[in-house]
Amino acid sequence: MDEKEIMEMMENTTPEERAAAWEEYVRTEVNSLLDTFLPEAIAGNVGIKYDHPSNGIDPKTGIEGFDKTRANGVFVSILFEFAAPIQFFAEKSEEVE
C-alpha cells in the first residue's frame, strides 16, 4: 500500500474498520511466516515476555517495582531450528558474488 492509498483508507474508514484491517494484516503476515518456516523446522520454541507497568520506585530499596498482574504489551518470539542451513534468496542489492 502506498502513502496515497493509506491516506484514502484513513479518510474513508472507521477506527473499527482500520483496527480489523490491521488485525487481518498481522494474522496474514504471521501465518505467511509460519507457512514458510514451519515445514523446514525440526524443533522450535515459543517465548512470551510481558512489558509490565511500573509501580514506581520503592523508597526503602530504591528499586523500581512492576505490577506482574498487568501488562502494557507483550513480546512474542518464535525460534525454529532447521536440520541444515536453509537457502535464502538475496535481494538484487544484496547478492553475494
C-alpha positions as CSV (number, residue, x, y, z in Angstrom):
1,M,0.0,0.0,0.0
2,D,1.4,3.4,-0.9
3,E,1.0,6.6,1.1
4,K,-1.9,7.8,-1.1
5,E,-3.8,4.6,-0.5
6,I,-3.2,4.7,3.2
7,M,-4.5,8.3,3.4
8,E,-7.6,7.4,1.4
9,M,-8.2,4.4,3.7
10,M,-7.8,6.6,6.8
11,E,-10.3,9.1,5.5
12,N,-12.9,6.6,4.3
13,T,-13.0,4.1,7.1
14,T,-14.0,4.0,10.7
15,P,-11.5,3.3,13.5
16,E,-13.1,-0.1,13.9
17,E,-12.6,-0.9,10.3
18,R,-9.0,0.1,10.5
19,A,-8.4,-2.0,13.6
20,A,-10.0,-5.0,11.8
21,A,-7.8,-4.4,8.7
22,W,-4.7,-4.2,10.9
23,E,-5.6,-7.4,12.8
24,E,-6.1,-9.2,9.5
25,Y,-2.8,-7.9,8.1
26,V,-0.9,-9.1,11.2
27,R,-2.6,-12.6,11.1
28,T,-1.8,-12.9,7.4
29,E,1.9,-11.9,7.9
30,V,2.4,-14.3,10.9
31,N,0.7,-17.2,9.0
32,S,2.9,-16.5,6.0
33,L,6.0,-16.8,8.1
34,L,4.7,-20.0,9.7
35,D,3.9,-21.4,6.2
36,T,7.4,-20.6,5.1
37,F,9.5,-21.8,8.0
38,L,7.5,-24.4,10.0
39,P,7.7,-27.1,7.3
40,E,11.6,-26.7,7.4
41,A,11.8,-26.9,11.2
42,I,12.8,-30.0,13.2
43,A,12.3,-28.2,16.5
44,G,11.2,-24.9,17.9
45,N,10.3,-22.8,20.9
46,V,7.8,-20.0,21.6
47,G,8.7,-17.3,24.0
48,I,6.5,-14.7,25.6
49,K,7.8,-11.7,27.5
50,Y,5.5,-9.2,29.1
51,D,6.1,-5.4,29.5
52,H,4.7,-4.8,33.0
53,P,3.7,-1.3,34.1
54,S,5.8,0.3,36.8
55,N,4.6,0.7,40.4
56,G,7.3,3.4,40.8
57,I,10.5,3.4,42.9
58,D,10.3,1.7,46.3
59,P,11.6,4.4,48.7
60,K,13.1,1.8,51.1
61,T,15.1,-0.1,48.4
62,G,15.4,2.4,45.6
63,I,14.4,-0.3,43.2
64,E,11.6,0.1,40.6
65,G,8.7,-2.3,41.2
66,F,6.5,-3.7,38.5
67,D,2.9,-4.9,38.5
68,K,3.1,-8.5,37.5
69,T,-0.7,-8.8,37.2
70,R,-0.9,-6.4,34.3
71,A,0.9,-5.7,31.0
72,N,1.5,-2.7,28.7
73,G,2.4,-5.1,25.9
74,V,3.9,-8.4,25.0
75,F,6.8,-9.6,23.0
76,V,6.2,-12.9,21.2
77,S,9.2,-14.8,19.8
78,I,9.3,-18.0,17.8
79,L,12.6,-19.8,17.2
80,F,12.7,-22.6,14.6
81,E,15.6,-25.0,14.4
82,F,16.4,-26.4,11.0
83,A,18.2,-29.8,10.3
84,A,20.6,-28.0,8.0
85,P,21.0,-24.4,6.9
86,I,18.3,-23.2,4.5
87,Q,18.8,-21.1,1.4
88,F,17.6,-17.5,1.3
89,F,17.3,-15.7,-2.0
90,A,19.2,-12.4,-1.8
91,E,17.7,-9.2,-3.0
92,K,19.4,-7.8,-6.1
93,S,21.2,-5.2,-4.0
94,E,22.4,-7.9,-1.5
95,E,23.6,-10.6,-4.0
96,V,26.7,-12.4,-2.9
97,E,29.4,-12.7,-5.6
